[in-house]
Amino acid sequence: MPDRPLDHRITPQRVGGDSARPRTCVWLNGGFGSGKSTLAAALVAADPRWRILDPEHIGFMLAAQLPERALADFQDLASWRRLVPTVVDLLATETGQNLLIVQTVLNKQHWHEITKGIRAHGYSIHHVLLDADPETLDARITADRDLPQAAAWRHDHIPAYLDARRDWLTTAADLVLDTTSATPAQLAAQLADALETWNSRPPTTAPILTDPDSGIVLRGHRAADIPAIIEQCHDPAMLKYTRIPRPYTTEDAHQLLDLAREGWAQPSPTSPRFWAITVPSHDGHAFAGTIDYRPTGHHTAVVGYGLHPAFRGAGVMAVALRLVADYAFGRDGQHLLNWQAQVGNWASAKTARRNGFRFEGQVRGLCLRPDGSASDGWIATLHRDDPRTPTQPWPGITERPPSRNRAVPARGGARLAWFGTSLMQHLEAHNPRLTDPTQRPKIGERVEVTEHRRRGYVHALLTTWRARYPWIEISSDNLAHGGATSRDILATIRAATVDPGHRWDLVFLGAGINDVWRTHQRRTGEAVGIEEFDANLRAALHILRERARQIVVIGEPPMGWQPDIDVTAANTDLHAYNQRAQRAAADAGAHYVEVFDEIAYAATCLGWSATTPTPAAAGAASVWSDGVHLGEHGDELMRALIDRHLSERHLLDTLLDDIATAPGSR
């Protein structure tokens, strides 16, 4: 959301080298008129170690480069949200200064995306909310003479700020400053005091780490945790993959608490950092497990974790590991985290991989057993500058474990949805006798159609994934329908999301072919022009972002032949619609699967011509069944292209990791 331009800039002061670069950022958030720019100027005037960064100028740059986008708010651009963390890192490295970031961000999802990116670069970030009553905000906006043309826009956004303050801003802030009556100097002093506290000597108790989305909180261990710790340490998975004492006694639990407390109370470069993992419960927060890392004294540390069996399968440990990595790379100055686990500890491996750890190999005799023997182990590492998402396959680890002697897990569930045209719907007439070898009809015999069943590439993909992940119950809502334009698909999505509880893990969206086809058929009442198509798709993505964990937009394949229309011209238009869909997907943070060129290439290899398209000869291979709808060849190409896209990006693995169990490591 655009903020006011800054008047104050200070001369760059290079401190020197990557090893000297700062690791702290403060983000001043708040409504328009709250005094963010004034406070920022006061702070940097008093302390030249700080530099102001105004992300609004990144938005101005993108707006200038994308004049065709009629954007009301550049924060809706995924490219802006990705660029801000990158610029933070580059500017801090170039100048050697800590950054004071001044920008109003009221969208909770945008806030978490940006701050996650900043932490992924190894920076700690402190969220400071500048608050004032609505009357004060209104008066300050009216009195601001720097940008009078923006006054109406800012006035209009006061209610949005008040809503965000009520819903999430206050609880997400590390510090709230009431600017209603305080002077800039007083506010700067309060912020300076907070900075001194945040950046002073190492904490003597475990710092509280919180994930606002899930409510997961990491804190120091307490005596009340001991019964749950003992339960966890009698779990078969913990006994199998760790070297904890056996039997695990109350005395052992007390020793764990003493070790955890001493690590914080008497800090040293090699003191262990322990946290208790807690999750929201009916009476507050319940103990769910333990996570720690043990520094070597050389900016590296070994991380370990274990979860109580009652809390496995909900992605808790993945969140805890992310929080601890943020702390280690930001506040604690670590450069590299090392993960180790006994071969076969699949759930621990998935948790590490999901957080971006890179598989380094398998080492003989790496892990000690309680009886003094050794077992082979896996090693993975995460550098502070590494992305925090899976970037490479883990050979032998991302695959399911060998089937021999493998316990059959309780099946978790994943819910998928498909919104599109008949290319997705793909209904076929059917009678059960056609697939029953004992009742196969004779040649020439008439058979009554008793049902329509779904086939095509959607059916093939579901079959592939259900075979690949037999321990996951994959359900699918195929809400595609024949003849649908983007206008119809948007209406279907709106109807499907009336129920606020209607949500999916993964949604697929495809549109455009009927928008173009109806235009070239001169069915003007049904045709959808490219601008309306763009608006419909963006509206659909906006709705689905609130209802789906991940969205995949599938490009439309070309047409092969159709009587009475210019197929070459139609395909030229369809390619342009696909380009709009790709940009809309990128702006919404969704995935996009390009299929047009691959389908056209395969069709050309089979004798089709893009410039003089004609129907395939009788009995000849073709990607189409009727010139528009795909045949078996085309459906298999679609299945392969979509599955490859998801597999290369570990998209399904990452989604399904949430329902994997998570026993301990180390």
C-alpha positions in Angstrom: 0.0 0.0 0.0 1.6 3.3 -1.1 3.1 5.4 1.8 4.4 8.9 1.8 7.8 9.6 0.2 10.7 10.2 2.6 12.4 13.5 3.0 15.4 12.2 4.9 18.4 10.3 3.5 21.8 9.9 5.0 25.2 9.4 3.3 26.0 5.8 2.8 28.7 4.5 5.1 30.3 1.2 4.0 31.3 -0.8 7.1 33.0 -3.4 4.9 32.6 -7.0 3.8 29.8 -9.6 4.1 31.1 -10.7 7.5 30.5 -7.2 8.8 27.0 -6.7 7.4 24.3 -6.0 9.9 21.6 -8.6 10.6 18.8 -6.4 12.1 15.9 -4.6 10.5 13.1 -2.6 12.1 9.8 -2.2 10.2 7.7 0.8 11.1 4.1 0.0 10.3 0.9 1.8 11.0 -1.9 3.8 9.4 -1.3 6.8 7.2 -0.7 9.8 9.4 0.7 7.8 12.3 4.1 9.4 12.0 6.3 6.7 10.6 8.4 8.9 8.3 8.9 11.5 11.0 10.0 9.0 13.6 12.4 7.3 11.1 14.0 10.6 10.3 14.5 11.4 14.0 16.1 8.0 14.7 18.6 8.0 11.8 19.5 11.7 12.6 20.5 10.5 16.1 22.2 7.2 15.1 24.0 7.0 11.7 24.2 3.2 12.0 20.6 3.2 10.7 19.4 3.8 7.1 15.9 4.3 5.9 14.5 2.0 3.3 11.2 3.0 1.6 9.7 -0.1 -0.2 7.3 2.3 -1.9 10.0 3.2 -4.4 10.3 -0.5 -5.4 6.5 -0.3 -6.1 7.0 2.9 -8.2 9.7 1.1 -10.2 7.4 -1.9 -11.0 4.5 0.4 -11.8 6.6 2.2 -14.3 7.8 -1.0 -15.9 4.3 -2.5 -16.0 2.2 0.4 -17.4 -0.4 -2.0 -18.8 -1.4 -3.2 -15.3 -4.1 -1.0 -13.9 -3.0 -1.6 -10.3 -4.8 0.0 -7.4 -2.1 -1.2 -5.0 1.4 -2.4 -6.0 1.5 -4.6 -2.9 -0.7 -7.0 -4.8 2.2 -7.7 -7.1 4.0 -10.9 -6.1 7.1 -9.4 -7.7 7.0 -6.5 -5.2 6.7 -8.8 -2.3 9.6 -10.9 -3.6 11.8 -7.9 -4.4 11.6 -6.2 -1.0 13.6 -8.9 0.9 16.2 -8.9 -1.9 16.6 -5.2 -1.8 16.9 -5.3 2.0 19.8 -7.8 1.7 21.5 -5.9 -1.1 21.2 -2.5 0.6 22.3 -3.7 4.0 25.3 -5.4 2.5 26.3 -2.4 0.4 26.0 0.2 3.2 26.9 -1.9 6.3 23.9 -0.2 8.0 20.9 -1.6 9.8 17.7 -0.9 8.0 14.7 1.1 9.2 11.9 0.1 6.8 9.0 2.5 6.5 5.8 1.1 4.9 2.2 0.5 5.7 1.3 -3.1 5.3 -2.3 -4.1 6.3 -2.6 -7.4 4.5 -1.6 -10.2 6.9 -0.7 -12.6 4.2 1.5 -10.1 2.4 3.2 -9.2 5.7 4.1 -12.8 6.5 5.3 -13.4 2.9 7.6 -10.3 3.1 9.0 -10.9 6.6 9.6 -14.6 5.9 11.7 -13.5 2.9 13.7 -11.1 5.0 14.4 -13.7 7.6 15.4 -16.2 4.9 18.2 -13.8 4.1 19.4 -14.2 7.7 18.1 -11.0 9.2 16.1 -10.5 12.4 13.2 -8.2 12.0 11.4 -6.2 14.7 7.8 -5.1 13.9 7.0 -1.7 15.4 3.4 -0.5 15.1 2.8 3.3 15.3 -0.8 3.8 16.5 -3.0 6.8 16.8 -6.8 7.4 17.2 -8.8 7.8 14.0 -9.4 11.5 14.7 -5.6 12.2 14.9 -4.9 10.2 11.7 -7.6 12.1 9.9 -6.3 15.5 11.1 -2.7 14.7 10.2 -3.6 13.5 6.7 -5.5 16.7 6.1 -2.6 18.9 7.4 0.1 17.1 5.3 1.1 19.4 2.4 3.8 17.1 0.9 1.4 15.0 -1.1 -2.1 16.7 -1.0 -3.2 14.6 -4.1 -2.9 11.5 -1.9 -5.0 12.8 0.9 -8.4 11.3 -0.3 -6.8 7.9 -0.8 -5.3 8.0 2.7 -8.5 9.1 4.3 -10.3 6.2 2.6 -7.8 3.7 4.1 -8.3 4.7 7.8 -11.0 2.1 8.2 -8.8 -0.6 6.6 -6.1 0.2 9.2 -8.5 0.0 12.1 -9.7 -3.4 10.9 -6.2 -4.7 10.5 -5.2 -3.3 13.9 -8.1 -5.1 15.5 -7.6 -8.4 13.6 -3.8 -8.9 13.7 -1.5 -5.9 13.7 -1.4 -5.3 17.5 -0.7 -8.9 18.3 1.9 -9.3 15.6 3.9 -6.2 16.7 7.0 -6.4 18.9 6.4 -2.9 20.1 3.3 -0.6 19.9 4.0 3.2 20.1 1.0 5.5 20.7 1.9 8.6 18.6 -1.3 10.5 19.4 0.4 13.0 21.8 4.0 11.9 22.0 6.7 14.0 20.2 9.0 12.5 17.6 11.9 12.8 20.1 10.0 10.9 22.8 9.0 8.2 20.3 12.6 7.9 19.1 13.8 7.5 22.7 11.3 4.7 23.3 12.3 2.9 20.1 16.0 3.3 21.0 15.4 1.8 24.4 13.6 -1.1 22.8 16.4 -1.6 20.3 18.9 -1.7 23.1 16.9 -4.4 24.8 16.5 -6.4 21.7 20.2 -6.2 20.8 21.8 -6.3 24.2 23.6 -9.2 25.8 22.4 -12.7 25.0 19.1 -13.7 26.7 19.3 -15.5 30.1 16.1 -17.4 29.4 14.8 -19.0 26.2 13.4 -16.1 24.0 9.8 -16.7 23.1 9.4 -17.4 19.3 5.8 -17.2 17.9 4.2 -18.1 14.6 1.2 -15.8 14.3 -0.5 -18.0 11.6 -0.6 -21.3 13.5 -0.4 -19.9 17.1 2.6 -22.2 17.7 4.9 -20.8 20.5 8.4 -21.8 21.4 9.4 -21.0 25.0 11.6 -22.3 27.8 10.9 -25.6 29.4 8.9 -25.8 32.6 8.4 -28.4 35.4 4.8 -28.8 34.2 6.2 -30.2 30.9 7.8 -33.2 32.6 4.8 -35.7 32.4 4.5 -35.0 28.6 8.3 -35.2 28.1 8.3 -38.7 29.7 5.3 -39.8 27.6 7.1 -38.6 24.5 10.3 -40.4 25.4 8.5 -43.7 25.8 7.2 -43.5 22.3 8.5 -46.3 20.0 9.6 -43.9 17.3 11.6 -41.8 19.7 13.3 -44.9 21.1 14.0 -46.2 17.6 15.6 -43.0 16.2 17.3 -41.3 19.2 19.7 -42.3 21.9 17.7 -41.0 24.8 18.0 -42.9 28.1 15.9 -46.0 28.4 13.8 -46.3 30.5 13.3 -42.6 30.5 12.7 -41.5 34.1 11.5 -38.4 35.9 15.2 -37.8 36.8 16.1 -37.8 33.1 13.4 -35.2 32.4 14.8 -33.0 35.2 18.3 -33.2 33.8 16.9 -32.1 30.4 15.3 -29.1 32.0 18.6 -28.3 33.9 20.6 -28.5 30.7 18.1 -26.3 28.8 18.1 -23.7 31.6 21.9 -23.6 32.0 22.4 -23.1 28.3 20.5 -19.8 28.4 21.5 -18.7 32.0 25.2 -19.2 31.4 25.6 -18.4 27.7 28.8 -19.2 25.8 29.6 -19.7 22.1 28.9 -23.4 22.5 25.9 -23.3 24.9 23.0 -25.4 23.7 19.8 -23.5 22.8 16.7 -25.4 23.8 13.0 -24.6 23.4 9.8 -26.3 24.4 7.3 -26.4 21.5 3.7 -25.5 22.4 0.5 -25.5 20.4 -2.8 -23.8 21.1 -5.2 -25.9 23.2 -8.5 -25.4 24.9 -6.9 -24.0 28.1 -4.0 -22.1 26.6 -0.9 -23.9 25.1 0.0 -27.5 25.4 3.6 -28.9 25.4 4.2 -30.7 22.1 7.9 -31.4 21.9 11.4 -30.1 22.1 13.8 -28.5 19.6 17.3 -27.3 20.0 20.6 -26.5 18.3 24.1 -26.9 19.7 26.6 -24.4 18.4 30.2 -25.4 17.6 31.6 -22.0 18.4 32.5 -21.4 14.7 29.1 -20.1 13.4 27.8 -23.6 12.8 25.4 -25.6 14.9 23.7 -29.0 14.9 19.9 -29.0 15.1 17.7 -31.7 16.7 14.1 -32.1 17.4 11.4 -34.5 18.7 7.6 -34.3 18.8 5.1 -35.8 21.2 3.1 -38.5 19.2 -0.2 -36.7 20.0 0.8 -33.7 17.9 2.4 -35.4 14.9 0.8 -35.0 11.4 -0.1 -31.3 11.6 3.1 -29.7 10.4 4.0 -28.5 13.9 7.7 -29.4 13.7 8.2 -27.7 10.3 7.0 -24.4 11.8 9.2 -24.9 14.9 12.2 -25.6 12.8 11.6 -22.5 10.7 11.3 -20.3 13.8 14.5 -21.7 15.3 16.4 -21.2 12.0 15.2 -17.6 11.9 16.6 -17.1 15.4 19.9 -18.9 14.8 20.7 -17.0 11.6 19.4 -13.6 12.8 19.8 -13.0 16.5 22.5 -15.6 17.2 24.8 -15.1 14.2 25.0 -18.7 13.0 26.0 -19.2 9.4 25.1 -22.9 8.9 22.8 -25.4 10.5 23.6 -29.1 10.3 20.9 -31.8 10.5 21.7 -35.5 11.2 19.3 -38.5 11.5 19.5 -42.2 11.5 18.8 -43.8 8.1 15.1 -44.6 7.8 13.9 -41.6 9.8 11.7 -40.4 6.9 9.5 -38.0 8.8 12.5 -36.0 10.3 14.0 -35.9 6.8 10.9 -34.5 5.3 10.7 -31.8 8.0 14.3 -30.7 7.3 13.9 -30.8 3.5 10.7 -28.8 3.7 12.7 -26.0 5.4 15.3 -25.9 2.6 18.0 -28.2 4.1 20.2 -29.7 1.4 21.0 -33.4 1.5 24.7 -33.9 1.7 24.9 -37.7 1.9 24.8 -40.9 3.9 27.6 -41.7 6.3 28.4 -45.1 7.7 28.4 -45.3 11.5 27.3 -41.7 11.9 24.6 -42.2 14.6 25.4 -43.8 18.0 22.9 -46.2 19.6 22.3 -46.4 23.4 24.1 -49.8 23.5 27.3 -48.2 22.1 27.0 -49.5 18.5 26.6 -47.2 15.5 24.2 -47.0 12.6 24.4 -45.3 9.3 23.0 -41.7 9.1 22.0 -39.0 6.8 23.4 -35.4 6.8 21.9 -32.2 5.5 22.8 -28.6 5.9 21.1 -25.2 5.7 23.1 -22.0 5.1 21.7 -18.6 6.2 21.6 -17.5 2.6 19.8 -20.6 1.3 16.2 -20.4 0.3 13.9 -21.9 2.9 12.0 -24.1 0.5 13.0 -27.4 -1.1 15.4 -26.7 -4.0 16.6 -30.2 -4.8 15.5 -33.8 -4.5 16.8 -35.9 -1.6 17.9 -39.2 -3.2 16.2 -42.0 -1.4 14.7 -39.8 1.2 11.8 -38.0 -0.5 10.7 -41.4 -1.8 8.6 -43.7 0.5 10.5 -46.2 2.6 11.0 -49.8 1.5 7.8 -51.7 1.7 9.2 -54.7 3.6 8.4 -54.6 7.3 7.0 -51.1 6.9 4.1 -50.2 9.2 0.9 -49.1 7.4 0.2 -45.6 8.6 -3.1 -44.1 9.4 -4.2 -42.4 6.1 -4.3 -38.7 6.1 -6.4 -36.7 3.6 -5.7 -34.2 0.9 -8.4 -32.4 -0.9 -8.1 -31.1 -4.5 -10.4 -29.1 -6.8 -10.5 -28.4 -10.5 -12.2 -25.4 -12.1 -12.2 -25.3 -15.9 -13.7 -26.5 -19.1 -14.6 -29.8 -20.7 -10.8 -30.4 -21.1 -10.8 -31.0 -17.3 -14.3 -32.4 -17.0 -13.8 -35.0 -19.7 -17.0 -37.1 -19.4 -17.3 -40.4 -21.3 -20.4 -42.5 -21.8 -20.1 -45.8 -20.0 -21.7 -49.1 -19.1 -20.0 -51.3 -16.5 -20.1 -54.3 -18.9 -17.5 -52.5 -21.1 -14.8 -53.0 -18.4 -16.0 -56.3 -16.9 -14.2 -59.2 -18.7 -16.9 -61.6 -17.6 -19.7 -59.6 -19.2 -17.9 -58.2 -22.2 -20.4 -57.3 -25.0 -20.0 -59.1 -28.3 -19.0 -57.2 -31.4 -22.1 -55.6 -32.9 -24.1 -55.9 -29.7 -26.0 -52.8 -28.5 -25.2 -51.6 -25.0 -27.2 -49.1 -23.0 -25.2 -46.1 -21.7 -25.8 -46.2 -17.9 -23.5 -43.5 -16.6 -21.0 -40.8 -17.5 -17.6 -41.2 -15.9 -14.7 -38.8 -15.8 -11.6 -39.7 -17.7 -8.9 -37.6 -19.5 -5.8 -36.1 -17.9 -7.4 -35.2 -14.6 -8.4 -38.8 -14.0 -4.9 -39.9 -15.1 -3.2 -37.4 -12.7 -5.4 -38.6 -9.8 -4.5 -42.2 -10.6 -0.8 -41.3 -10.7 -0.8 -39.5 -7.4 -3.0 -42.1 -5.6 -0.5 -44.8 -6.7 2.5 -42.6 -5.7 1.1 -41.7 -2.2 -1.0 -44.7 -1.1 -0.9 -43.5 2.5 -2.8 -40.3 1.5 -6.5 -40.3 0.8 -6.7 -37.9 -2.1 -10.2 -36.6 -2.7 -11.1 -34.5 -5.7 -13.9 -32.0 -6.5 -14.0 -31.7 -10.3 -16.1 -28.6 -10.8 -15.2 -28.1 -14.4 -18.0 -28.1 -17.0 -18.2 -28.2 -20.8 -18.5 -24.9 -22.7 -17.4 -22.8 -19.7 -15.9 -19.4 -20.4 -13.8 -17.6 -17.8 -17.1 -15.7 -16.9 -18.8 -19.1 -16.1 -15.8 -20.4 -14.2 -15.7 -17.3 -12.0 -19.4 -17.8 -11.2 -18.7 -21.5 -10.4 -15.9 -20.5 -8.0 -18.1 -17.9 -6.3 -20.9 -20.5 -5.8 -18.4 -23.1 -4.5 -17.0 -20.7 -1.9 -20.2 -19.5 -0.4 -19.6 -21.9 2.4 -16.7 -20.3 4.4 -15.6 -23.8 5.4 -15.1 -24.9 1.8 -11.3 -25.2 1.5 -8.8 -27.2 -0.5 -5.2 -28.1 -0.3 -4.6 -27.7 -4.0 -6.7 -26.1 -6.7 -6.2 -26.3 -10.4 -7.6 -23.5 -12.7 -7.8 -23.5 -16.5 -9.7 -21.0 -18.7 -9.5 -19.3 -22.0 -10.2 -21.8 -24.8 -14.0 -21.2 -24.8 -13.5 -17.4 -24.5 -11.6 -17.5 -27.7 -13.6 -20.2 -29.5 -16.9 -18.3 -29.0 -15.3 -15.2 -30.4 -14.3 -16.9 -33.6 -17.6 -18.6 -33.8 -19.2 -15.2 -33.7 -21.3 -16.1 -30.7 -20.9 -12.6 -29.3 -23.2 -13.1 -26.4 -21.0 -15.8 -25.0 -17.6 -14.6 -26.2 -15.2 -13.1 -23.6 -12.6 -10.5 -24.7 -9.1 -10.6 -23.4 -9.5 -7.7 -20.9 -12.6 -9.3 -19.3 -10.8 -12.6 -19.3 -7.9 -11.0 -17.4 -10.3 -9.5 -14.9 -12.2 -12.7 -14.4 -9.1 -14.8 -13.9 -7.7 -12.3 -11.4 -11.0 -12.2 -9.5 -11.0 -16.0 -9.4 -7.4 -16.2 -8.1 -8.2 -13.6 -5.4 -11.1 -15.8 -4.1 -9.1 -19.0 -4.3 -6.1 -17.5 -2.5 -8.3 -17.4 0.6 -9.5 -21.0 0.2 -6.5 -23.0 -1.1 -3.0 -23.7 0.2 -1.7 -23.8 -3.3 -3.1 -22.8 -6.7 -1.9 -24.1 -10.1 -3.1 -22.3 -13.3 -2.9 -24.6 -16.3 -2.4 -23.0 -19.7 -4.7 -23.9 -22.5 -3.6 -26.2 -25.4 -3.9 -25.1 -29.0 -6.9 -26.1 -31.2 -6.2 -28.6 -33.9 -8.9 -28.0 -36.4 -12.5 -26.8 -36.5 -14.8 -26.1 -39.5 -15.9 -22.6 -40.2 -13.3 -20.8 -38.1 -9.8 -19.6 -38.7 -7.9 -21.9 -36.4 -4.5 -20.2 -36.9 -6.0 -16.9 -35.9 -7.8 -18.5 -33.0 -4.5 -20.1 -31.7 -2.8 -16.7 -32.0 -5.5 -15.2 -29.7 -5.3 -18.2 -27.4 -1.6 -17.8 -27.0 -2.2 -14.2 -25.9 -4.8 -15.3 -23.4 -2.3 -17.8 -22.0 0.2 -15.0 -21.5 -2.3 -13.0 -19.6 -3.1 -16.1 -17.5 0.6 -16.6 -16.7 1.0 -13.0 -15.5 -2.1 -13.2 -13.4 -0.8 -16.4 -11.8 2.5 -14.8 -11.0 0.9 -11.7 -9.5 -1.3 -14.0 -7.3 1.7 -16.1 -6.2 0.2 -19.1 -8.0 2.0 -21.7 -10.2 1.6 -21.7 -13.9 2.0 -24.8 -16.2 2.8 -24.0 -19.8 1.4 -26.6 -22.2 0.7 -24.8 -25.5 4.1 -25.1 -27.1 4.6 -28.7 -26.0 1.2 -29.8 -27.3 1.8 -27.9 -30.6 5.3 -29.5 -31.0 3.9 -33.0 -30.4 1.1 -32.4 -32.9 3.6 -31.1 -35.5 5.7 -34.3 -35.1 2.5 -36.3 -35.8 1.9 -34.4 -39.1 -0.2 -31.4 -38.0 0.5 -27.9 -39.4 0.0 -24.8 -37.3 -0.4 -22.6 -40.5 -2.6 -25.0 -42.5 -4.4 -27.0 -39.8 -6.5 -29.9 -41.1 -8.1 -33.0 -39.4 -6.0 -36.0 -38.8 -6.4 -38.8 -41.3 -8.6 -41.7 -40.2 -6.7 -44.0 -37.9 -3.7 -41.6 -37.7 -2.2 -40.6 -34.3 -3.3 -37.2 -33.1 -3.2 -35.2 -29.8 -6.9 -34.3 -30.4 -10.0 -36.4 -30.6 -12.2 -33.8 -32.5 -9.8 -30.9 -33.1 -10.5 -29.2 -29.8 -10.9 -31.9 -27.2 -7.9 -34.0 -26.4 -7.5 -37.6 -27.3 -5.5 -40.2 -25.4 -2.2 -38.8 -26.7 -3.0 -35.2 -25.8 -4.3 -36.2 -22.3 -1.1 -38.1 -21.6 0.9 -35.1 -22.6 -1.1 -32.9 -20.3 -0.7 -35.4 -17.4 3.0 -35.6 -17.9 3.5 -31.8 -18.2 1.5 -31.1 -15.0 3.0 -33.9 -13.0 6.5 -32.9 -14.1 5.9 -29.3 -13.0 4.6 -30.3 -9.6 7.4 -32.9 -9.1 10.2 -30.6 -10.1 9.0 -28.0 -7.5 8.2 -30.6 -4.8 4.8 -29.1 -4.6 2.9 -32.2 -3.7 5.6 -33.5 -1.4 5.6 -30.2 0.5 1.8 -30.2 0.8 1.7 -33.8 1.9 4.5 -33.3 4.4 1.9 -31.6 6.7 0.3 -35.0 7.3 3.6 -36.9 7.8 4.6 -38.0 11.2 7.5 -36.4 12.9 9.6 -38.4 15.3 12.9 -37.1 16.6 16.2 -36.6 15.1 19.8 -36.7 16.3 
